[in-house]
Amino acid sequence: MGNTTERTPAADVKAAIAAERRELAAMLDGLSAEEWDAPTLCGGWRVREVAAHMTLGFRYSLARTAGELIRARGSLHRMTDRCARKDAAAHSTRELTAFLGDNADHPWKPPVGGIEAALGHDVIHGLDITVALGLGRRVPEERVRILLGAVNARTVTFFGADLSGVELRADDLDWSFGTGTPLSGAAQDLLLLAYGRRLPPGHLRGDLGDRFLMAQT
């Protein structure tokens, strides 16, 4: 159980990214106006802000990104929040959907983490939407396994997840992480915990499950 040091070939990761983007674009295309304005697992962002954020890397040049970062006084969090809100207001839902689907093969990746981090960006933000909306989408296992293999103490710290005293145990594949009181759930839900998310009720099983519930509005 746990992580593996065997890395998935880059070509396979790129294929997984392209497939994920196309599937998420199809999902977005089927949402109602009310769903586009619904909250997600990303605090303060609706579906439209998450979609705008997911596609920022396709639409912003390096120079424009640097300019936005300077405008945000060097705060990446402030920059991404400002851009997501601005772009969500500036573009229609049809445009936001097309930005994702039309860039399925775009080579963008985050500044750190490599090609696997690009897959993580798409998968996690897709789950931010589908889990919050209760759509029941299951990310294909091979994509989840790639991301689970990259979960380590540095990953957890980077995303601000507090998993102290907890052992995550997937109940749909052979994976665990951490030590302490067992907390079980679907692998993709546990992946969200490792990325600092909180979940709606009914996704986790264990004595510490309430610790990771999202705030109810």
C-alpha positions in Angstrom: 0.0 0.0 0.0 1.0 3.6 -0.2 3.1 5.3 -2.8 5.2 3.8 -5.5 8.4 5.1 -7.0 7.5 3.8 -10.5 6.6 6.7 -12.7 4.0 6.7 -15.4 5.5 7.5 -18.9 5.1 11.1 -19.8 3.2 10.2 -23.0 0.6 8.3 -20.9 0.2 11.3 -18.5 -0.3 13.7 -21.4 -3.0 11.4 -22.9 -4.7 11.2 -19.4 -4.7 15.1 -19.3 -6.2 15.4 -22.7 -8.9 12.9 -21.9 -9.7 14.5 -18.5 -10.1 17.9 -20.1 -12.4 16.7 -22.8 -14.5 14.8 -20.3 -14.7 17.8 -18.0 -15.6 20.1 -20.9 -18.5 17.7 -21.8 -19.6 17.8 -18.1 -19.5 21.6 -18.1 -21.5 21.7 -21.3 -24.3 19.8 -19.6 -24.7 22.1 -16.6 -27.7 24.3 -15.9 -27.4 28.0 -15.3 -28.1 27.3 -11.6 -25.2 24.8 -11.4 -22.8 27.2 -13.0 -23.5 29.6 -10.1 -23.4 26.9 -7.4 -20.6 26.8 -4.8 -17.7 24.3 -5.2 -15.1 22.8 -2.8 -12.9 25.8 -3.6 -14.0 28.2 -0.9 -15.6 31.3 -2.3 -15.6 30.1 -5.9 -18.6 29.1 -7.9 -18.4 26.6 -10.8 -17.7 29.5 -13.2 -14.7 30.7 -11.2 -13.2 27.3 -11.0 -13.7 26.8 -14.8 -12.0 30.2 -15.4 -9.1 29.3 -13.2 -8.6 25.9 -14.8 -8.1 27.6 -18.2 -6.0 30.5 -17.1 -2.8 28.8 -18.2 -4.1 28.4 -21.7 -5.2 32.0 -22.1 -2.5 34.0 -20.3 1.0 34.6 -21.7 4.0 34.4 -19.3 4.3 38.2 -19.5 0.6 38.7 -18.7 0.8 36.2 -15.8 3.9 38.1 -14.4 2.0 41.4 -14.7 -0.9 40.0 -12.8 1.4 38.7 -10.1 3.0 42.1 -9.7 -0.4 43.7 -9.5 -1.3 41.2 -6.7 1.9 42.3 -4.9 3.5 38.9 -5.3 0.7 36.9 -3.8 -0.1 33.9 -6.0 -3.3 33.2 -4.1 -4.5 36.8 -4.5 -3.6 36.8 -8.2 -5.4 33.6 -9.0 -8.5 34.7 -7.0 -8.6 38.0 -8.8 -8.1 36.5 -12.2 -10.7 33.8 -11.7 -13.4 36.3 -10.6 -12.5 38.7 -13.4 -12.5 36.1 -16.1 -15.6 34.4 -14.9 -17.5 37.7 -15.2 -15.9 38.4 -18.6 -16.7 35.1 -20.4 -19.8 33.2 -21.0 -20.2 29.6 -19.8 -20.0 28.5 -23.4 -16.7 30.2 -23.8 -15.3 28.8 -20.5 -16.3 25.3 -21.6 -14.6 25.8 -25.0 -11.4 27.1 -23.4 -11.1 23.7 -21.7 -12.2 21.4 -24.4 -10.3 23.2 -27.2 -7.1 23.1 -25.2 -7.1 19.4 -24.3 -3.6 18.9 -25.7 -2.2 22.2 -24.5 1.3 21.7 -22.9 0.7 24.0 -19.9 1.9 22.8 -16.6 2.3 24.4 -13.2 5.6 26.0 -12.3 6.4 23.1 -9.9 5.5 19.4 -10.0 5.9 18.6 -13.7 3.4 17.0 -16.0 1.8 15.0 -13.1 1.0 18.3 -11.5 -0.9 19.4 -14.6 -3.0 16.3 -14.4 -3.5 17.0 -10.7 -4.7 20.5 -11.5 -7.4 19.2 -13.9 -8.5 16.3 -11.8 -8.7 18.1 -8.5 -10.5 21.1 -9.9 -12.9 18.8 -11.8 -13.7 17.1 -8.5 -14.1 20.5 -6.8 -17.0 20.9 -9.2 -18.5 17.4 -9.5 -18.3 16.5 -5.8 -19.9 19.8 -4.7 -22.7 19.3 -7.2 -23.2 15.7 -6.3 -22.8 14.5 -9.9 -21.2 11.2 -8.9 -18.4 11.3 -11.5 -15.7 8.8 -11.1 -12.3 9.7 -12.3 -10.8 6.8 -14.2 -8.6 4.7 -11.9 -5.4 5.0 -13.8 -5.5 8.8 -13.5 -6.2 8.6 -9.8 -3.3 6.2 -9.3 -0.9 8.5 -11.0 -1.8 11.3 -8.5 -1.9 9.0 -5.5 1.6 7.9 -6.4 2.8 11.6 -6.0 1.2 12.2 -2.6 3.9 12.7 0.1 4.5 14.9 3.1 5.6 17.8 0.8 2.5 17.5 -1.3 0.3 17.6 1.8 2.2 20.6 3.2 2.1 22.5 -0.1 -1.7 22.3 -0.3 -2.2 23.1 3.4 -3.8 19.8 4.3 -3.7 18.8 8.0 -3.6 15.0 8.0 -1.8 14.7 11.4 -2.9 11.6 13.3 -4.8 10.2 10.4 -4.2 7.2 8.2 -6.0 7.5 4.9 -7.3 4.2 3.6 -8.8 3.8 0.1 -11.6 1.3 0.0 -11.8 1.0 -3.7 -8.1 0.3 -4.5 -4.9 -0.7 -2.6 -3.6 2.6 -1.2 -3.0 4.2 2.2 -1.1 7.2 3.5 -0.1 8.4 6.9 -0.3 7.0 10.4 -2.9 7.2 13.1 -6.7 6.8 13.2 -8.0 5.1 10.1 -10.2 7.2 7.7 -11.7 5.4 4.8 -13.3 6.5 1.5 -13.0 6.3 -2.2 -9.5 7.0 -3.5 -10.5 10.1 -5.3 -12.1 11.5 -2.1 -9.0 10.8 -0.1 -7.0 12.5 -2.9 -9.1 15.6 -2.3 -8.1 15.5 1.4 -4.5 15.4 0.5 -5.0 18.5 -1.6 -6.5 20.4 1.3 -10.1 20.0 0.5 -13.1 19.4 2.8 -15.9 17.2 1.7 -19.7 17.1 1.9 -21.2 14.5 4.4 -21.3 10.9 3.3 -17.9 10.6 1.6 -15.8 9.5 4.6 -15.9 6.7 7.1 -14.0 6.8 10.4 -14.0 8.5 13.8 -12.3 11.6 12.4 -14.6 12.1 9.4 -16.3 15.2 10.9 -12.9 16.9 11.0 -12.8 17.0 7.2 -16.4 18.1 6.5 -17.0 21.3 4.5 -18.8 24.1 6.2 -22.5 24.0 5.6 -24.1 27.2 4.2 
